[in-house]
Amino acid sequence: MDDVIAPGRESDPLPWGRARSGALLGGTLEDLRESAIVVDDDGLIVAVNSAAQSLLGREASELVGKDLHDLLHRDRYGHSVPRTRCRMRQALLTGDTRHGDAEWFVRGDGALIQLSWLVTPYASAPGGTGALTVLYESAGDVRHGDAGHSAPLTELDRLALLAETTTRLTSTLDADEALHRLAALTVPRLADWAVFDLITERDEVRRVLVMEHKDGILVERDDLEGPMPPVPAESPMPLSRALRGAASSLAGPATYQGPPDSGIAVEQLRLFTATGMHSAAIAPIRGLRDVLGALTLGRAQRHDAFTPADLPLLEDLTRRAGLALDNARLYQRQRKVAETMQRHLLPQLPVLPGLEMTARYVPAPDASSVGGDWYDAFALAAHAHALAIGDVVGHDLDAAAGMAQVRNMLRAFAWSHPEAAPSAVVTRLDEAVMHIAEVPMATMILARLTLGDDKLWSLRWTNAGHPPPLLITHDGQTRYLDEAHGILLGTGVTRPRPDAVTVLPPQATLLLYTDGLVESPHHSIDHGLDRLRRHAASLAHRPLDSFCDLLLDQVRPSDNDDDVAMIALRTPPPAGPA
């Protein structure tokens, strides 16, 4: 085992003892299937096994004595990773066990390889300190020697699998994505088939995912998916017991050969027949309060059968799956509540003779689907209507509640003084926000839309710290209405608020929007406003609904993390001669 023994350092007072412990260390590392590297407390490589040499394309002599981080760790572009950002090194310094997923390392030939890693404290010599680092490819790329047999997992392999499962499943709130990730983690590493049966919130059973390892890739078998019969109350069959929350168990084709005791037994016989599975391990997927379903891992191509010794690992995996599914379902319930709340908070638009009007709201991508952006439109008098758009700081339920307060107070002030200028209404609203509403700060535009005797629509507006409205003529000319700009609401500063007036040309489009449509952390606001202007001009002849949808698709920055509200109106064509 000379290829895994670290040479003694010249300053080592016990070179014979170090060589002896190195030999023992080398033998231990060679027992591991995964690539294993031992480092001392300075991060210098002490020993490696042959799997690590093969994976990294380097001989032991090229690795031992070198700093693991400096030699191997890179970013996706091949650049060295700063030590302060290296979680592997942090684990070494703190003496913790940590896991990382999909990080880049450089091979001896200069090629980059994406690997997962596990670092855990490990004493390479009596009284010494250091760490054991395990590098391995992601589950979908795990290599197996003999397709007909699976080498038993070592304790370190199990630890690495559970750590990777935790990382993968806790990084998504999509239940379907979580199941696909768990299938990729277990097939073909543990089995040839993965079958997920879930219990819906209506207590119905559905076979939601069946994955097969075929010709080196994972294939979803949707022909084996679909609704399942109800869970029998007394059946002793493995899947029925698992769906009731009983302990995990083993099964095979003979398990379901007798007269079926339930519809689920019939479906299980069909599954074993269609897949050719000769051995299966079945475990319940438990949430915090309820049984959520069951996972069946099956072997067909491999000749070795599951044994009771495999069940604890399966239960550890399904326990993590249960937590992930619980979180995903909770998130979906909250999202549904938030979307319902948002629909009730945002108003129905009035119908104005000859005038088209439409609105859009898009929630923040990583929030609870309800936020502080809002719009409103309502009648003030026979030929006058109010238009408003605003943004309360934040994009969560608190912001939504603040938005509702501001919008309702605005309606009350505007309706009680229908002839008042927009600036006067917003001034009163600002005073109320400071003393009544639980709103830190907000921006808004309030406009008064009136139809003149000449059959032309005019707009009078005031702006409280909000992005300016955009006016697009029928021939594609654009102009930002950046007059009448005042300070935002909630500052406590008292200043006169200006108004401005403009006439809207026939067949013109007026767009009011919130900053989520134009702001990006990587570009200036001027860049976003210019993009909006150019795209809006190109869409001037589009129907109004299409105009709004395409603007959202083409203009909203991909790195935007804010919600977006917009309201657009289009004036009618010019009246013909009398």
C-alpha positions, 0 to 999 in steps of 0.5 A: 500500500505504498501508494497511499502512505504519506512520506514522513516529514523531515521534522517528524521525530517519529518517522517509523511511527508515522509510517506505521500509522500511514500504512494502517491508514492506507489500508483503511482508505482502500476499504472505501469505494468512494474517493477518500482523502485524509488531511491534517489540521493544516489542510495538507493531504496526508493520504489518499486511496486509489479511488481518489487517484482515479477520480482526480487523475493524479498519482499519490505523489502529486497529492500527498503533502499538498494543500487540498483546497489550493490544489483541487478546489475551483469555481465553475470557471476554473478559478481558485476559490477564496479560502474564506468561501471554502466550506470544506476548509471551514469544516476542517477548522471547526471540526464539524461534519459537513456536506456539500453538493455540486462543487467544482474540482480540477483533475490532473489533466486540467479538466473540471469535474463536479463533485459532492463532498463530505468532510468529517473529523478524522485522526490520522495518527494517535493524538493527531487531528485532521479530517476525512474528505470523501469526494463522489459524483452525483447520484445520477452519475454513480458508477457501478461495476457489475450490473447484476450485483450491488456492492454493500454500502459501507457506513461511510457510503450510507452517511454520504447518501443521507447527507446528499438526500438531506441537501437535495430534498431541503432545497426545493418546495416542489413535491414533484421535484423532491420525488424525482430527486429522491428517485435519482438518489436511490436508482441505480445506487440502491435499486433498479426501480423506485415507486412512489404512492402518495395519499392525497389530502382527500385520503385517496391513494395515487401512484405518482411516480414510477422510475426505472433505470434502463440503458444507463438512464432514468426513465419515468414509466407513466404507464404504471402511474395513476390512481390507486384503490383505497387503503384497506383497514386490515390487510397484512400486505406490505404496501397496505401496511406501509400506507397505514404507517406500519414498519417497513418490510420486504416483498417479492412476486410470491407475496401477491400470488395468492387471492388478493385481499384488496384492490391494492394487492391487485395493483401490486401484482400488476406492478411486479409483473410489469417491472420484473422485480424479484425483490422489493423493500417498502417503507412508509413516508411519514410526515409530522402528523400523518402518513403521506405515502410509501416508497417501494424500491425494487430490484429486477436486473440485480440478482441480489435481493433486499434483506432486513439489513437494508430497511433502516437505510430506507426508513432514514430516506423516507423520513427525510422525504416525509419532511420534504413533502410536508414542507412542500404541501404546507407551502402550496397551502400557504400559496393558495391562501395567498393567491385567494387573498390577492384576488380579493385585495385587487379590484375589478376594473370599471367599464368606461364607454369606448375606453379599454382597460386591463391590469396585471399582477405578478407575485414575487417569485420567492415570496408567499405570492402576495405583496405590497404592489397594487392598482385601483380604478373607480368612478368619481363622477359621471365622466370622471374616474380615478386611476391609482397604482402603488407600492408598499415596502415589502412583498409579504403578508404584512405588505399586503395588509398595508397595501389594503389599508392605503388603497381603502383610505385612498378610495374613501378620501377620493370619493368624499371629495370627487372634485379635489385635485389628485395632489390634495387627496394624496396629501390627506392620504400621506397624513393618514398613513403617518398616524393611522396605517401600519405602513413604513413607506409607500410610493403611488400615482393617483390620476383623475381621468375625465372625458371632455366635450371634444370627446378626448380623454384628459389625465390629471395626476400627481406622483409620490415617488413612483416610476413615471407613467408611460404614454405610447401613441398609436404611431409608436412614439413614447413619452414618460410623464415625469412631471408632477413628481413629489416625495413618497408617502410616510416620510413625515416631511411636509411639502406641496405636491404638484399636479400635471395635466395632459390630453391623451391622443386617440388610440394612445396607450397609457401604462402605469406600473410598479418598479418590479417591471424595470428594476434589476440588481445588475442594471440601472433604473435608466436601463430598465426604463429604456427597455420598457420604452422601446418594447412598449413602442414596438407593441403599440398596435397589439391588443391591450391584453397582448400588450401587457402580457408581452411586456411582462414577458420581454421587459421584466428582468430575469433576476427580478425578485419583486412583485409587479403590478400594472394597469393599462388603458387605451383611448378610442379612435378619433370620432368621425365627422358628424 
